Amino acid sequence: MTSLADFANPMVISGKFDVLSVQAYFQFTGMYNMPRGSAVAILLLVPAMLAFVVERYWVSRRSYVTVTGKPTTYRIIGPSRATKRILTAVCALISGVILLFYITVVAGAFVRLWGIDWTFTLDHFRYAWDVGRDSIKSTLVLSAWATPITGLLGMVIAFLLVRTKFPGKSVLGFTSMLAFAVPGTVVGIGYILAFNQPPLLLTGTAAIIVLCFVFREMPVAIEAGVASLIQIDPSIEEASTNLGADTSYTFRRITMPLVRPALIAGLSYSFVRSMTAVSAVIFLVSARWNHLTSLIYAQTEIMRLGAASVLSLFLIIIVIVIFGLMRAFLGEPVTRIRVGS
């Protein structure tokens, strides 16, 4: 599904190899043919939905159980020394290739013209800051709005799916995960068509981008919350209820501290994806609310690769720094257990 939804990579490097996500974008933004663009988006949606349904209702029905116990004798069998060396070499090769991509971005930001003129220069930084500072600010603001909403809403839905019973529970579970299966190009086109007329005229505003981020990234927060809640004994929450606490108090004071790792995972994923989103947000940006990834794509399209490298470097640094701060402020606190009489 992620491969089907990919837009940025085929848009930049596919050459004459055509994919549906790029064709849908061209039909909408280049030819202004919304009916044809919608038709292409539907063609993209069909295989993605088919893969989602197969995974949801076939693979997920299988049960995997971890058998625990205390055997009388046991023996840990590890891989041979030759196997370890082969696996280490493969992992080192893959890691080196990934690292090479980042090194290329950094190097491209400091040379005048990649592959032709290797003269050291800082002109790309000055130009990138002039054209990109508003986009950087907008991207941070939009991600800052979307991240807490996504994380908290995902935890609430996970709590409802695991701990409560109500009519339509299965429908809620299916629809809440549906956004993950829909390709980003389809999401962007759908938001344009849905919110382009009164009374829900949101096109060109920050609200439509934040809504896109929230519902696009929320399934991961939900899955993390569900996986965490399943591991928690319900009797802990039942004890709170028996002592007179209502459901909202129990969720805030009992459940949320216990699922903090899942909350951190949901917040982290939401922030990173909001900062690096391309396929859906490229349809929703405006002059007032431009996204950094859209600007990077625009600079690549006009062959300002140095400026695109600088903006990509800015994006990498911002994500790493804020991700680290998020882990520091929301991470598991160091607790001391005092045993007394």
Backbone torsions as a table, in degrees:
resi	resn	phi	psi	omega
1	MET	NA	-38.3	177.5
2	THR	-66.1	-38.8	178.1
3	SER	-65.4	-40.4	177.3
4	LEU	-64.5	-36.4	-175.8
5	ALA	-82.1	-11.5	-175.1
6	ASP	-62.5	132.1	-179.1
7	PHE	-120.0	-45.9	-170.9
8	ALA	-65.4	-45.8	-177.2
9	ASN	-62.8	-52.5	177.6
10	PRO	-65.2	-28.2	179.2
11	MET	-64.9	-35.4	-174.3
12	VAL	-91.3	-42.4	-167.4
13	ILE	-118.1	1.1	-174.4
14	SER	-76.9	-19.8	-179.6
15	GLY	65.3	-124.5	-179.1
16	LYS	-85.5	-6.3	178.0
17	PHE	-75.8	118.6	-171.6
18	ASP	-99.6	142.0	175.6
19	VAL	-130.2	160.0	-174.0
20	LEU	-67.1	-37.2	-177.8
21	SER	-62.4	-40.2	178.1
22	VAL	-70.1	-40.1	179.2
23	GLN	-63.1	-39.8	177.7
24	ALA	-62.9	-39.7	178.3
25	TYR	-64.6	-43.9	179.5
26	PHE	-63.7	-39.7	179.8
27	GLN	-64.0	-35.8	-178.4
28	PHE	-80.0	-50.1	-170.9
29	THR	-94.9	-27.1	-178.1
30	GLY	-94.6	-42.8	-177.1
31	MET	-104.7	-8.0	178.8
32	TYR	54.1	38.0	179.1
33	ASN	-107.7	86.8	-176.1
34	MET	-66.6	-40.1	177.2
35	PRO	-60.5	-43.0	-179.9
36	ARG	-69.6	-39.4	176.8
37	GLY	-61.8	-39.0	176.9
38	SER	-65.3	-38.5	179.2
39	ALA	-64.5	-42.8	177.4
40	VAL	-63.2	-38.8	178.7
41	ALA	-63.1	-37.0	178.0
42	ILE	-65.8	-40.5	176.1
43	LEU	-60.2	-34.5	177.2
44	LEU	-73.9	-30.9	-176.5
45	LEU	-73.2	-34.9	-173.3
46	VAL	-59.5	-53.8	-180.0
47	PRO	-66.7	-31.7	178.4
48	ALA	-66.2	-43.4	178.9
49	MET	-67.3	-36.3	177.9
50	LEU	-62.2	-44.5	177.8
51	ALA	-63.6	-38.2	180.0
52	PHE	-65.3	-44.9	-178.9
53	VAL	-64.8	-41.4	179.3
54	VAL	-61.6	-45.1	-179.9
55	GLU	-66.8	-39.9	-173.3
56	ARG	-71.4	-41.1	-170.3
57	TYR	-110.2	-4.6	177.8
58	TRP	-115.0	-59.1	-179.0
59	VAL	-65.8	-39.8	-175.6
60	SER	-69.7	-15.4	179.4
61	ARG	-75.9	-18.5	179.0
62	ARG	-71.8	144.2	-177.1
63	SER	-108.5	132.3	177.7
64	TYR	-121.7	123.5	-175.3
65	VAL	-121.9	134.0	174.8
66	THR	-91.1	120.4	-178.6
67	VAL	-92.5	122.3	-179.3
68	THR	-116.9	159.3	179.0
69	GLY	170.4	-177.8	-179.7
70	LYS	-121.6	94.6	-178.7
71	PRO	-71.7	156.3	179.4
72	THR	-71.9	-39.5	176.8
73	THR	-136.3	146.3	178.9
74	TYR	-148.2	159.5	-179.4
75	ARG	-145.5	126.2	179.1
76	ILE	-90.5	118.3	-179.9
77	ILE	-102.8	115.6	179.6
78	GLY	-104.9	171.3	178.9
79	PRO	-68.9	157.5	179.0
80	SER	-70.6	167.7	-179.3
81	ARG	-63.8	-37.9	179.0
82	ALA	-66.0	-40.0	178.3
83	THR	-64.1	-41.2	178.1
84	LYS	-60.7	-41.7	-179.7
85	ARG	-66.0	-40.4	179.4
86	ILE	-65.1	-45.7	-180.0
87	LEU	-65.4	-38.4	177.1
88	THR	-63.2	-41.4	178.6
89	ALA	-64.5	-41.3	178.7
90	VAL	-64.2	-45.6	179.4
91	CYS	-64.1	-39.4	178.1
92	ALA	-65.1	-38.6	178.2
93	LEU	-64.0	-46.7	179.5
94	ILE	-63.2	-44.4	179.0
95	SER	-63.0	-38.6	178.9
96	GLY	-65.0	-39.7	177.8
97	VAL	-64.6	-43.5	178.2
98	ILE	-62.2	-44.8	179.1
99	LEU	-62.9	-34.1	-179.9
100	LEU	-63.3	-34.8	176.7
101	PHE	-60.5	-45.4	179.8
102	TYR	-66.6	-40.3	178.5
103	ILE	-62.8	-38.7	179.0
104	THR	-62.5	-42.5	178.5
105	VAL	-62.2	-44.7	-179.8
106	VAL	-64.8	-45.1	-179.5
107	ALA	-64.3	-38.9	179.8
108	GLY	-65.1	-21.3	179.5
109	ALA	-78.0	-16.2	-173.9
110	PHE	-113.9	2.4	178.5
111	VAL	-113.6	153.3	-173.6
112	ARG	-67.7	-46.2	179.3
113	LEU	-149.4	112.7	-174.2
114	TRP	-59.6	127.6	176.8
115	GLY	86.5	-12.2	-177.6
116	ILE	-124.6	-57.4	-178.5
117	ASP	-119.4	110.0	-175.9
118	TRP	-93.4	19.1	179.8
119	THR	-65.1	133.2	178.3
120	PHE	-67.8	135.6	-179.8
121	THR	-154.6	154.0	173.4
122	LEU	-113.7	9.3	-179.2
123	ASP	-61.8	-33.9	-179.5
124	HIS	-63.5	-34.7	179.4
125	PHE	-67.7	-42.0	179.1
126	ARG	-64.4	-45.2	-179.9
127	TYR	-65.6	-44.6	-178.1
128	ALA	-63.5	-37.4	178.9
129	TRP	-68.9	-38.2	179.5
130	ASP	-63.6	-44.2	-176.1
131	VAL	-89.2	-16.0	-171.0
132	GLY	-112.8	-7.9	-174.5
133	ARG	-64.9	-37.0	177.4
134	ASP	-67.1	-39.0	178.5
135	SER	-67.0	-37.8	177.3
136	ILE	-62.2	-45.2	178.9
137	LYS	-62.7	-44.6	-180.0
138	SER	-63.3	-41.6	-179.4
139	THR	-64.0	-42.0	178.3
140	LEU	-64.8	-41.9	-179.6
141	VAL	-65.0	-46.5	-179.3
142	LEU	-63.1	-42.6	179.6
143	SER	-67.9	-36.3	178.9
144	ALA	-66.4	-34.0	175.7
145	TRP	-71.8	-43.7	-172.2
146	ALA	-75.0	-33.5	-171.9
147	THR	-61.9	-54.8	-179.0
148	PRO	-65.9	-34.9	178.4
149	ILE	-63.1	-44.4	-179.6
150	THR	-63.0	-48.0	-178.0
151	GLY	-62.9	-48.0	-177.2
152	LEU	-70.0	-42.2	178.8
153	LEU	-64.3	-37.4	176.4
154	GLY	-63.2	-40.8	178.5
155	MET	-66.9	-38.4	179.0
156	VAL	-63.6	-46.2	179.8
157	ILE	-65.1	-40.0	177.0
158	ALA	-61.0	-41.4	177.7
159	PHE	-62.2	-42.6	179.1
160	LEU	-64.3	-39.2	-177.6
161	LEU	-71.2	-32.9	-174.3
162	VAL	-95.0	-39.0	-169.1
163	ARG	-105.2	-9.1	-176.4
164	THR	-125.2	163.5	175.6
165	LYS	-128.3	129.6	-179.4
166	PHE	-160.1	156.9	178.1
167	PRO	-62.5	135.5	179.5
168	GLY	85.7	14.3	-179.2
169	LYS	-63.1	-43.6	179.2
170	SER	-65.6	-35.3	177.8
171	VAL	-65.5	-41.4	177.4
172	LEU	-61.8	-42.7	179.3
173	GLY	-63.0	-39.9	-179.0
174	PHE	-70.8	-48.0	-176.3
175	THR	-69.0	-32.3	179.6
176	SER	-67.7	-27.4	178.4
177	MET	-92.4	-8.4	-174.1
178	LEU	-65.3	-33.0	-177.7
179	ALA	-62.2	-27.6	179.6
180	PHE	-71.8	-27.7	-177.7
181	ALA	-84.6	-22.6	-176.6
182	VAL	-80.1	125.6	178.4
183	PRO	-58.9	148.3	-176.8
184	GLY	-60.1	-35.5	178.0
185	THR	-61.3	-41.9	178.4
186	VAL	-65.5	-40.5	178.9
187	VAL	-61.5	-47.0	-179.5
188	GLY	-61.1	-44.9	178.7
189	ILE	-64.4	-41.6	179.2
190	GLY	-62.3	-40.8	179.3
191	TYR	-66.8	-37.8	178.0
192	ILE	-62.9	-46.2	-178.1
193	LEU	-69.4	-33.0	-175.7
194	ALA	-81.2	-33.4	-173.1
195	PHE	-116.8	36.3	-178.1
196	ASN	-108.4	3.9	-178.8
197	GLN	-138.2	150.7	174.3
198	PRO	-61.2	151.4	5.2
199	PRO	-85.9	-1.7	179.8
200	LEU	-107.1	60.7	179.7
201	LEU	-89.0	91.7	-176.8
202	LEU	-112.8	-6.4	-178.3
203	THR	-59.5	130.6	-179.2
204	GLY	89.9	-2.0	-179.5
205	THR	-103.6	168.4	176.6
206	ALA	-71.8	-28.0	-175.3
207	ALA	-61.7	-40.1	-176.7
208	ILE	-68.2	-34.1	178.0
209	ILE	-72.1	-41.5	178.5
210	VAL	-63.5	-43.9	177.2
211	LEU	-60.0	-40.7	178.0
212	CYS	-62.1	-45.1	178.1
213	PHE	-61.2	-45.8	-175.3
214	VAL	-61.3	-54.0	-174.7
215	PHE	-77.7	-19.0	178.1
216	ARG	-77.6	-37.6	-174.3
217	GLU	-102.6	-7.0	-176.9
218	MET	-63.5	-32.9	-179.4
219	PRO	-55.4	-34.7	179.4
220	VAL	-67.5	-41.0	177.1
221	ALA	-63.7	-37.6	178.6
222	ILE	-65.1	-47.1	-178.8
223	GLU	-63.4	-39.6	177.5
224	ALA	-64.1	-41.5	178.8
225	GLY	-66.3	-41.5	178.9
226	VAL	-62.9	-45.7	179.9
227	ALA	-62.4	-35.1	-179.9
228	SER	-75.1	-40.9	-177.7
229	LEU	-67.8	-32.9	179.3
230	ILE	-61.6	-30.8	-178.3
231	GLN	-81.1	-6.7	-177.0
232	ILE	-100.6	130.3	-179.9
233	ASP	-66.4	125.6	179.7
234	PRO	-61.5	-19.5	-178.3
235	SER	-63.1	-25.4	177.9
236	ILE	-64.2	-45.3	178.8
237	GLU	-72.3	-34.0	177.6
238	GLU	-63.5	-35.9	177.7
239	ALA	-63.2	-40.6	177.2
240	SER	-62.6	-41.3	179.4
241	THR	-66.6	-40.3	179.4
242	ASN	-64.8	-26.2	178.8
243	LEU	-85.9	4.2	173.4
244	GLY	106.9	-0.1	-179.4
245	ALA	-80.2	142.6	176.9
246	ASP	-83.0	178.3	-174.8
247	THR	-64.9	-41.4	-178.5
248	SER	-65.3	-40.7	178.6
249	TYR	-66.0	-42.2	178.7
250	THR	-61.9	-40.8	179.8
251	PHE	-65.2	-42.2	-177.4
252	ARG	-71.8	-45.1	-169.4
253	ARG	-97.4	-20.3	-177.6
254	ILE	-111.2	-54.8	-172.8
255	THR	-71.3	-48.8	-174.6
256	MET	-59.5	-44.5	176.3
257	PRO	-61.5	-31.4	-179.0
258	LEU	-74.7	-28.9	-178.6
259	VAL	-101.8	23.4	-178.8
260	ARG	-57.0	-43.0	177.1
261	PRO	-58.1	-39.6	178.0
262	ALA	-67.4	-37.1	177.4
263	LEU	-63.8	-42.7	178.5
264	ILE	-63.0	-41.3	178.6
265	ALA	-62.4	-43.1	179.0
266	GLY	-65.6	-42.2	178.6
267	LEU	-65.3	-43.6	-178.5
268	SER	-63.7	-46.8	180.0
269	TYR	-63.0	-43.1	-179.4
270	SER	-61.6	-43.0	-178.6
271	PHE	-66.6	-46.5	-178.4
272	VAL	-62.1	-44.5	-179.1
273	ARG	-69.2	-33.8	176.7
274	SER	-67.0	-35.0	179.3
275	MET	-75.1	-28.5	-173.1
276	THR	-111.4	7.7	-178.4
277	ALA	-65.2	143.0	179.8
278	VAL	-132.8	-56.3	-164.5
279	SER	-61.4	-40.0	-179.2
280	ALA	-88.3	-41.1	-172.4
281	VAL	-71.5	-22.2	-178.4
282	ILE	-65.9	-22.0	175.7
283	PHE	-83.1	-18.0	-168.9
284	LEU	-108.0	-11.0	-177.2
285	VAL	-70.4	159.9	178.5
286	SER	-142.3	178.3	178.6
287	ALA	-64.1	-32.3	179.9
288	ARG	-80.2	-37.9	-176.9
289	TRP	-124.9	80.0	176.7
290	ASN	-92.7	149.9	-178.7
291	HIS	-105.5	146.9	-176.0
292	LEU	-62.0	-38.0	179.8
293	THR	-66.2	-35.0	176.8
294	SER	-65.9	-37.8	177.7
295	LEU	-68.0	-39.3	176.9
296	ILE	-60.9	-43.9	177.9
297	TYR	-63.0	-40.8	179.9
298	ALA	-63.8	-40.1	178.4
299	GLN	-68.1	-35.6	176.2
300	THR	-66.7	-36.6	-178.1
301	GLU	-66.1	-33.0	178.5
302	ILE	-95.2	13.9	174.6
303	MET	64.4	28.8	169.2
304	ARG	-92.5	72.4	-174.3
305	LEU	-68.8	-31.0	177.7
306	GLY	-64.5	-45.9	177.7
307	ALA	-65.1	-39.6	177.5
308	ALA	-62.8	-37.9	177.5
309	SER	-64.9	-41.0	179.2
310	VAL	-64.5	-45.6	179.2
311	LEU	-63.9	-37.3	175.7
312	SER	-65.1	-38.4	177.5
313	LEU	-64.7	-41.8	175.1
314	PHE	-57.7	-44.7	-178.4
315	LEU	-63.0	-43.9	179.7
316	ILE	-62.2	-44.4	-178.4
317	ILE	-64.9	-44.0	-179.3
318	ILE	-61.3	-45.6	-178.5
319	VAL	-63.6	-43.9	-178.9
320	ILE	-64.4	-44.8	-177.3
321	VAL	-65.4	-49.9	-176.9
322	ILE	-70.6	-34.3	175.6
323	PHE	-61.9	-42.8	177.2
324	GLY	-64.5	-41.5	177.5
325	LEU	-64.0	-39.2	179.1
326	MET	-63.3	-42.4	178.4
327	ARG	-66.0	-34.8	-178.5
328	ALA	-71.0	-41.3	-176.3
329	PHE	-83.6	-28.4	-177.4
330	LEU	-108.6	3.5	-176.3
331	GLY	-72.1	173.7	-179.1
332	GLU	-66.3	121.7	177.6
333	PRO	-70.1	151.9	176.3
334	VAL	-81.7	116.4	-176.4
335	THR	-110.6	151.1	176.5
336	ARG	-116.7	129.9	-180.0
337	ILE	-99.6	119.7	-179.8
338	ARG	-103.3	123.8	-179.8
339	VAL	-99.9	121.1	-179.7
340	GLY	-142.4	179.9	-179.0
341	SER	-83.0	NA	NA
